[in-house]
Amino acid sequence: MVAAGWREPIWRYASHGLMLALLGAVVAVSGMDVASWRAPQLPPVAEGVSAASTTETAVETLASNSSEPPTFGPLVAELPALERAADVHTLIATQGRTQVITYTVQAGDTLLGIAGRFNLKPETLLWGNFFTLKDDPHSLRPGQVLNILPVDGTYHYVTAGNTLEQIARFYNVAPEAIAGWPSNNLGVDGQTLTPNTYLVVPGGTRALQSWQLPSLPRTARASARTASNFGQCPGGYTGIIGAGTFVWPTQARTLSGYDYANIHRGVDLRANLNDPIVAVDAGVVTYAGWNDWGYGNLVVIDHGTGWESVYAHLNQWNVQCGQSVNQGELIGLAGSTGNSSGSHLHFELRNGGVYVNPWSVLLP
């Protein structure tokens, strides 16, 4: 066998056969069923039968054919216990404020700043504090206690004879919006109003009561009805006509207070006490003197082209009724009279009686 070269093949095949015999002996002794190693196969889902019902049927079949119940994983009792962690936070949104609160005005506060702090519109602050601010943002003073509404809207003072429908109609809302607001406490019927109390009117609006500045054209004559302020000119004038272009009324061309907005139909320009104030265009003076509706010492110029310019809070005025002034001519000195918290010029432009944003027409 050695001479024939059969020794190596015989040993190789013999060792392989011995290994197969040992493997068969191990299987026989352990009693293992090799066929059972395959994972159970679920029957195909028949048309019109849900997968859930098919799965339940297959599980029942497996259970009936097995001597022991099938095991699909560790028992629940064997899983580690989960401890509940204390956490005061929740994913449920916190209900918003429904009550009116108060805020004491601090030095340096502005209407826009306070409104932004409480996420309200500036108009809401004015509408919620009419008896304090009179719809005038310049009336804000340190120490004032303001009502802070919980939502944008208005604050109505109920008087005898008021009805829910009247109030809702006046503020352009549905009666249900007022009756349904929790802090109003209107009862089940929502119609019982108590005089001398306040109602939150969510979403309510009204026209702002602007400063009562008479707008009298130069050719008109003032009467007892139109001449309602100390500086109102009698009218009936003729004089110089403007060019329709506008220079700056102050030396500083920057904002120092409120900008042009719905609650403030002008711009507050920087001006130190007694800085010169000049006419933005040629025209005739139609108001020169004190105004008791917030403007303080006031000058109004009719430019004869439909335009009027307004200069408020002056420390003094240097012109008189009916006087013709040229563009750039001195008309007064800057001050802080009327509803003003510091020296500046409140400046307005009107065209045909309609307010115009001065930034859109002042020369650069």
C-alpha positions in Angstrom: 0.0 0.0 0.0 2.9 2.3 0.8 4.6 1.3 -2.5 1.4 1.9 -4.3 0.9 5.3 -2.7 -2.5 4.4 -1.1 -1.5 5.3 2.5 -2.4 9.0 2.5 -5.9 8.6 0.8 -6.8 5.8 3.1 -6.0 7.9 6.2 -7.9 10.9 4.9 -11.1 9.0 4.1 -10.9 7.0 7.3 -10.6 10.2 9.5 -13.6 11.7 7.7 -15.7 8.6 8.2 -14.8 8.5 11.9 -15.9 12.1 12.4 -19.3 11.4 10.7 -19.8 8.4 13.0 -19.0 10.4 16.1 -21.5 13.1 15.0 -24.2 10.5 14.4 -23.6 9.0 17.8 -23.9 12.4 19.6 -27.2 13.2 17.8 -28.6 9.8 18.7 -27.6 10.1 22.4 -29.0 13.6 22.9 -32.3 12.8 21.2 -32.3 16.0 19.3 -34.7 16.3 16.4 -32.9 18.1 13.6 -36.1 18.7 11.7 -37.4 20.8 14.5 -34.6 23.3 14.1 -36.6 25.1 11.4 -38.7 28.2 12.5 -42.4 27.6 12.3 -43.9 28.8 9.1 -47.2 30.8 9.2 -49.7 29.7 6.5 -50.3 32.2 3.7 -53.0 34.8 4.2 -56.0 34.0 2.2 -57.8 36.7 0.2 -60.3 38.5 2.3 -58.8 37.3 5.6 -56.9 39.8 7.8 -53.3 39.2 8.8 -54.3 39.5 12.5 -56.8 36.6 12.3 -54.4 34.4 10.3 -51.7 35.0 13.0 -54.0 34.0 15.8 -55.0 30.8 14.0 -51.3 29.9 13.4 -50.5 30.4 17.1 -53.4 28.2 18.2 -52.2 25.5 15.8 -48.7 25.6 17.1 -50.0 25.4 20.7 -52.1 22.3 19.9 -49.3 20.4 18.2 -46.8 21.0 21.0 -46.6 19.3 24.3 -45.4 22.5 25.9 -46.8 26.0 25.4 -44.7 28.1 23.0 -42.4 30.6 24.4 -42.0 33.9 22.6 -39.8 35.8 25.1 -39.1 36.4 28.7 -42.0 36.6 31.1 -43.1 40.1 32.2 -42.3 39.2 35.8 -38.7 38.6 34.8 -38.2 42.1 33.3 -36.5 44.7 35.5 -39.0 47.0 37.3 -39.3 50.6 36.0 -39.3 53.3 38.6 -41.4 56.5 38.0 -39.4 59.7 38.1 -40.9 62.8 39.7 -41.2 65.6 37.1 -43.3 68.7 37.5 -43.1 69.5 33.8 -45.7 68.3 31.4 -46.3 68.4 27.6 -49.8 69.8 28.2 -49.8 73.6 27.4 -50.3 75.9 30.3 -53.5 77.9 30.2 -52.9 81.5 29.4 -53.7 84.4 31.8 -57.3 85.5 31.9 -57.2 88.1 34.6 -56.2 91.8 34.2 -53.0 92.6 36.1 -51.4 96.0 36.8 -47.9 97.4 36.1 -46.3 100.5 37.6 -44.5 102.7 35.0 -40.8 103.0 35.7 -38.4 105.8 34.6 -37.3 105.1 31.0 -40.4 103.1 30.1 -42.2 103.7 26.8 -45.6 102.6 25.6 -44.0 100.4 22.9 -41.6 98.9 25.4 -44.3 98.0 28.0 -46.5 96.5 25.2 -43.6 94.4 23.9 -42.8 93.1 27.4 -46.4 91.7 27.8 -46.7 90.6 24.2 -49.5 93.1 23.5 -50.2 95.7 20.8 -49.6 99.4 21.9 -53.2 100.1 21.1 -54.3 97.6 23.7 -52.4 99.6 26.4 -54.1 102.8 25.3 -57.6 101.1 25.1 -57.1 99.5 28.5 -56.1 102.8 30.2 -58.1 105.5 28.7 -58.8 107.4 31.9 -55.0 107.4 32.6 -53.5 108.0 29.1 -56.3 109.6 27.2 -55.2 107.7 24.0 -52.0 109.8 24.1 -48.7 107.8 24.3 -46.9 111.0 25.5 -49.1 110.9 28.7 -47.0 108.0 30.1 -45.3 109.0 33.3 -43.3 107.1 36.0 -45.5 106.0 38.9 -48.7 105.5 36.8 -50.4 102.2 37.4 -51.5 100.7 34.1 -54.0 97.9 33.4 -52.4 95.0 31.5 -55.0 93.1 29.6 -54.5 89.3 29.2 -55.1 89.5 25.5 -55.2 92.1 22.7 -58.5 94.0 22.8 -60.2 96.7 24.8 -61.3 97.3 28.3 -64.9 98.6 28.7 -66.2 100.5 31.7 -69.8 99.4 32.2 -72.3 102.2 32.9 -76.1 102.0 33.7 -78.1 101.0 30.6 -75.3 99.2 28.8 -76.2 96.0 27.1 -73.9 93.2 25.8 -75.1 93.7 22.3 -74.4 97.4 22.3 -70.9 96.9 23.7 -70.1 94.1 21.2 -71.3 96.3 18.3 -69.3 99.3 19.4 -66.0 97.2 19.6 -66.7 95.1 16.4 -66.9 91.7 18.1 -69.5 89.0 18.7 -71.4 89.2 22.0 -70.3 85.6 22.7 -66.6 86.7 22.8 -67.3 89.0 25.7 -69.7 86.7 27.5 -67.4 83.8 27.2 -64.3 85.5 28.7 -63.7 83.8 32.1 -62.8 86.9 34.1 -65.9 88.8 33.0 -68.1 86.6 35.2 -71.3 87.3 33.3 -73.1 84.3 34.5 -75.0 81.6 32.7 -77.1 83.9 30.5 -74.2 86.2 29.8 -76.5 89.2 29.8 -76.2 90.4 33.4 -74.0 93.5 33.4 -73.1 95.3 36.6 -72.6 99.1 36.3 -69.2 100.6 37.4 -67.3 97.4 36.5 -64.9 96.6 33.7 -65.2 94.0 30.9 -62.4 92.5 28.9 -63.3 92.7 25.2 -61.0 90.2 23.5 -60.2 91.2 19.9 -62.1 94.5 20.4 -61.1 97.7 18.5 -62.1 101.3 18.5 -60.9 104.5 16.9 -58.2 106.3 18.9 -59.2 109.7 20.1 -56.5 111.8 18.6 -55.4 115.1 20.0 -58.0 117.7 19.2 -55.9 120.0 16.9 -58.1 122.3 14.9 -57.3 122.0 11.2 -58.4 125.4 9.8 -57.3 126.4 6.2 -55.9 129.9 5.9 -58.9 131.2 4.0 -61.5 130.0 6.5 -62.9 132.1 9.3 -62.8 130.7 12.8 -66.1 130.7 14.8 -66.9 129.9 18.4 -67.2 126.3 17.3 -63.9 126.0 15.5 -61.7 128.2 17.7 -61.5 125.8 20.6 -58.0 126.4 21.7 -56.0 129.4 22.9 -53.6 129.5 19.9 -56.3 129.1 17.2 -56.0 131.8 14.6 -59.2 133.5 13.3 -58.3 132.8 9.7 -59.2 134.6 6.5 -55.6 135.1 5.4 -53.7 135.4 2.1 -50.0 135.0 1.7 -47.1 133.0 0.4 -47.5 129.6 -1.2 -45.1 126.7 -0.6 -43.0 124.9 -3.2 -44.3 121.4 -2.2 -40.8 120.2 -1.0 -39.8 120.0 2.6 -36.5 120.6 4.5 -35.8 119.4 8.0 -37.3 121.4 10.8 -34.5 120.6 13.2 -30.7 120.6 13.1 -30.5 116.9 14.2 -32.1 114.6 11.8 -32.7 111.7 14.1 -35.5 110.2 16.1 -35.6 110.8 19.9 -38.9 109.3 20.9 -42.0 107.8 19.2 -41.9 107.1 15.5 -44.8 107.4 13.1 -47.5 104.7 13.9 -51.2 104.2 14.2 -51.0 105.5 17.8 -48.7 108.4 17.0 -49.3 110.3 13.8 -46.0 112.1 13.8 -42.3 111.8 14.6 -40.4 112.9 17.6 -37.2 114.5 16.4 -34.2 115.1 18.5 -33.9 118.7 19.7 -32.3 120.1 22.8 -33.9 122.9 24.8 -34.1 126.1 22.8 -32.7 124.6 19.6 -34.0 126.5 16.6 -37.1 125.1 14.8 -37.6 126.2 11.2 -40.5 126.1 8.7 -40.2 123.0 6.4 -41.8 125.0 3.5 -43.1 128.4 2.9 -46.7 129.2 4.0 -49.0 131.1 6.4 -49.2 130.6 10.1 -52.7 129.3 11.1 -52.0 128.4 14.7 -49.6 130.0 17.1 -49.8 129.5 20.9 -50.9 127.1 23.6 -52.8 124.0 22.8 -54.5 122.2 25.7 -54.8 118.8 24.0 -51.3 117.6 24.6 -49.3 119.6 22.0 -48.3 122.4 24.4 -46.9 125.5 22.6 -47.8 124.8 19.0 -47.3 126.3 15.5 -49.2 125.2 12.4 -48.4 126.4 8.9 -50.7 126.2 5.9 -48.6 125.9 2.8 -51.4 126.7 0.4 -51.0 123.5 -1.6 -53.1 121.3 0.6 -50.2 120.6 2.9 -50.0 121.6 6.6 -47.0 121.2 8.9 -47.3 120.9 12.7 -44.6 121.8 15.3 -45.4 120.9 19.0 -43.9 121.1 22.5 -42.1 124.3 21.7 -40.5 126.3 24.5 -41.6 129.4 22.7 -43.1 130.5 19.3 -41.6 133.3 17.3 -44.4 133.9 14.8 -48.0 135.2 14.9 -51.3 134.4 13.3 -51.5 135.2 9.5 -47.7 135.7 9.2 -46.1 134.5 6.0 -42.9 132.5 6.5 -40.3 131.3 4.1 -38.8 127.8 3.9 -36.1 127.5 6.5 -37.3 130.5 8.5 -37.1 130.4 12.3 -40.6 129.8 13.8 -39.8 128.8 17.4 -37.5 127.1 19.9 -37.6 123.5 21.0 -39.0 122.6 24.4 -41.0 120.1 26.4 -44.4 121.7 26.9 -47.7 119.8 26.9 -47.6 116.0 27.1 -43.9 115.7 26.8 -41.3 113.8 28.9 -38.2 115.7 27.6 -37.1 118.3 25.1 -37.8 117.3 21.5 -39.9 118.3 18.5 -43.2 116.5 17.7 -43.6 117.0 14.0 -46.5 116.2 11.7 -47.4 116.6 8.1 -50.9 116.5 6.7 -52.1 116.6 3.1 -55.8 117.4 2.5 -56.4 116.7 6.2 -54.8 113.2 6.0 -51.8 112.4 8.0 -48.6 111.6 6.0 -45.5 109.9 7.3 -42.8 112.6 7.4 -40.1 110.2 6.6 -41.6 109.7 3.1 -41.3 113.4 2.1 -38.5 115.0 4.1 -35.5 115.7 1.9 -32.5 113.4 2.6 
